Amino acid sequence: MTVYHKIRVQFPVDPLNGVSATTIARWCKDFNAWKYKVLELHDIYTTLDANTEVCYGDPKEIYQEYRFFVVDKKVITGSQYKLGRRVVSSEDVPPMTWDFAQKMVDTWQPHRAFAIDIADTPNGLKVIEIGCLNSCGFYATNVQKLVLSLNSMEF
């Protein structure tokens, strides 16, 4: 993985604010330039404002990325969606990655149904994103299994 010196990864602290994580690369000279650009859009396109907390850090090497779908505290289905920097779509997910995803879900859930992305890194498996179902790619996920689980939810 190529790591550029000026990259910073931004994650909104509040998981309910509806803002996706983003990566600031070479096109953005620094964090302040990005911040002011986003703040100019506040009233039109974004829920971010000057009081929105974000956490950021240096980029990390990622070997592979997986997306899992969770319904009522159970990892229902998932797939691999990245191999290095390449987008892939594969049903092949190592059992230890499934187990890790479920362990993380057992620790905390933001909603009854959501997506959780897991990365395989030089430092082991890590949660890299948690988000809503309606704005993420399905890749090689068993969508029928997900829909059946969603339909069986009791309200």
C-alpha positions as a printed NumPy array, in Angstrom:
array([[  0.   ,   0.   ,   0.   ],
       [  1.326,   3.411,  -0.915],
       [  1.168,   5.815,   2.009],
       [  1.327,   9.525,   1.211],
       [  2.869,  11.791,   3.813],
       [ -0.054,  14.224,   4.106],
       [ -2.957,  11.75 ,   4.285],
       [ -5.253,  11.916,   7.287],
       [ -8.316,   9.756,   7.836],
       [-11.322,  11.486,   9.376],
       [-14.063,   9.738,  11.327],
       [-17.042,  11.491,  12.908],
       [-17.133,  10.652,  16.613],
       [-20.952,  10.549,  16.759],
       [-22.086,   7.436,  14.817],
       [-25.566,   8.912,  14.384],
       [-24.573,  12.136,  12.624],
       [-24.856,  10.508,   9.204],
       [-21.465,  11.593,   7.89 ],
       [-19.268,   9.048,   6.159],
       [-15.608,   8.713,   6.923],
       [-13.325,  10.238,   4.353],
       [ -9.68 ,  10.248,   3.437],
       [ -7.831,  13.452,   2.778],
       [ -5.082,  12.803,   0.271],
       [ -2.569,  14.857,  -1.693],
       [ -5.261,  17.054,  -3.261],
       [ -5.854,  18.631,   0.131],
       [ -2.854,  20.518,   1.49 ],
       [ -3.833,  20.051,   5.116],
       [ -6.615,  19.343,   7.548],
       [ -7.571,  23.011,   7.932],
       [ -8.11 ,  23.395,   4.184],
       [-10.485,  20.406,   4.248],
       [-12.237,  21.681,   7.366],
       [-12.972,  25.108,   5.899],
       [-14.173,  23.575,   2.648],
       [-16.672,  21.394,   4.519],
       [-17.823,  24.203,   6.804],
       [-18.692,  26.327,   3.759],
       [-21.197,  23.622,   2.748],
       [-22.864,  23.4  ,   6.168],
       [-26.259,  24.875,   5.361],
       [-26.589,  23.06 ,   2.053],
       [-24.997,  19.622,   1.921],
       [-23.698,  18.396,   5.265],
       [-24.55 ,  17.915,   8.912],
       [-21.003,  18.833,   9.944],
       [-20.477,  22.118,  11.697],
       [-17.684,  23.776,  13.648],
       [-18.675,  21.807,  16.787],
       [-18.64 ,  18.34 ,  15.193],
       [-16.038,  16.166,  16.862],
       [-13.805,  14.101,  14.598],
       [-10.93 ,  11.823,  15.341],
       [ -8.16 ,  11.327,  12.853],
       [ -4.954,   9.439,  12.439],
       [ -2.269,   8.402,  10.056],
       [ -3.174,   5.84 ,   7.389],
       [ -2.627,   2.178,   8.167],
       [ -1.635,  -0.689,   5.933],
       [ -4.609,  -2.917,   5.115],
       [ -4.27 ,  -6.304,   3.462],
       [ -7.948,  -7.105,   2.975],
       [-11.344,  -5.649,   3.855],
       [-14.613,  -7.4  ,   4.605],
       [-18.179,  -6.155,   5.036],
       [-20.661,  -7.917,   7.297],
       [-24.36 ,  -7.282,   7.789],
       [-25.859,  -7.533,  11.255],
       [-29.491,  -8.034,  12.245],
       [-30.594,  -8.215,  15.882],
       [-27.094,  -8.767,  17.279],
       [-26.161, -11.522,  14.822],
       [-23.764, -11.372,  11.887],
       [-26.   , -12.645,   9.081],
       [-23.915, -12.46 ,   5.92 ],
       [-20.817, -10.826,   4.524],
       [-18.122, -10.813,   1.885],
       [-14.668,  -9.587,   1.025],
       [-14.675,  -6.276,  -0.852],
       [-11.028,  -5.257,  -1.041],
       [ -7.699,  -6.965,  -1.555],
       [ -5.038,  -4.343,  -0.926],
       [ -6.229,  -1.301,  -2.845],
       [ -8.198,  -3.295,  -5.422],
       [-11.954,  -3.656,  -5.138],
       [-12.902,  -7.327,  -5.279],
       [-16.109,  -9.216,  -4.678],
       [-15.703, -12.594,  -3.035],
       [-17.829, -14.804,  -0.803],
       [-14.642, -16.272,   0.669],
       [-14.236, -14.945,   4.2  ],
       [-11.944, -16.713,   6.693],
       [-13.782, -18.196,   9.704],
       [-11.616, -16.174,  12.115],
       [-12.847, -12.98 ,  10.42 ],
       [-16.5  , -14.045,  10.859],
       [-15.759, -14.822,  14.516],
       [-14.064, -11.464,  15.045],
       [-16.996,  -9.611,  13.48 ],
       [-19.447, -11.392,  15.791],
       [-17.234, -10.691,  18.817],
       [-17.262,  -6.976,  17.958],
       [-21.048,  -7.037,  17.483],
       [-21.4  ,  -8.732,  20.88 ],
       [-19.485,  -5.785,  22.342],
       [-21.597,  -2.973,  20.87 ],
       [-24.351,  -2.307,  18.323],
       [-25.471,   1.142,  17.177],
       [-28.794,  -0.178,  15.815],
       [-30.719,  -3.402,  15.329],
       [-29.504,  -3.638,  11.72 ],
       [-26.219,  -2.248,  10.401],
       [-23.045,  -2.966,   8.449],
       [-19.605,  -3.466,   9.978],
       [-16.347,  -3.408,   8.02 ],
       [-13.367,  -5.416,   9.244],
       [ -9.795,  -5.006,   7.984],
       [ -6.993,  -7.54 ,   8.063],
       [ -3.905,  -5.497,   9.017],
       [ -0.303,  -6.144,  10.09 ],
       [ -1.631,  -5.719,  13.655],
       [ -4.48 ,  -8.202,  13.27 ],
       [ -8.164,  -7.743,  12.555],
       [ -9.62 ,  -4.292,  13.206],
       [-13.04 ,  -2.643,  12.911],
       [-12.646,   0.156,  10.371],
       [-16.231,   1.325,   9.911],
       [-19.752,   0.81 ,  11.182],
       [-22.65 ,   2.235,   9.214],
       [-26.233,   1.996,   8.102],
       [-27.487,  -0.535,   5.562],
       [-28.999,   1.885,   3.093],
       [-25.779,   3.438,   1.82 ],
       [-23.272,   0.617,   1.51 ],
       [-22.303,  -1.816,  -1.221],
       [-23.31 ,  -5.46 ,  -0.99 ],
       [-20.459,  -6.91 ,  -3.097],
       [-20.706, -10.737,  -2.898],
       [-23.011, -10.698,   0.117],
       [-25.929, -13.101,   0.193],
       [-28.553, -10.359,  -0.148],
       [-31.46 , -12.815,   0.018],
       [-30.275, -14.013,   3.439],
       [-30.022, -10.391,   4.612],
       [-33.508,  -9.513,   3.35 ],
       [-35.037, -12.591,   4.983],
       [-33.421, -11.62 ,   8.304],
       [-34.65 ,  -8.047,   8.015],
       [-38.176,  -9.239,   7.184],
       [-38.208, -11.493,  10.244],
       [-37.45 ,  -8.618,  12.655],
       [-40.198,  -8.029,  15.193],
       [-41.229,  -4.459,  15.994]])
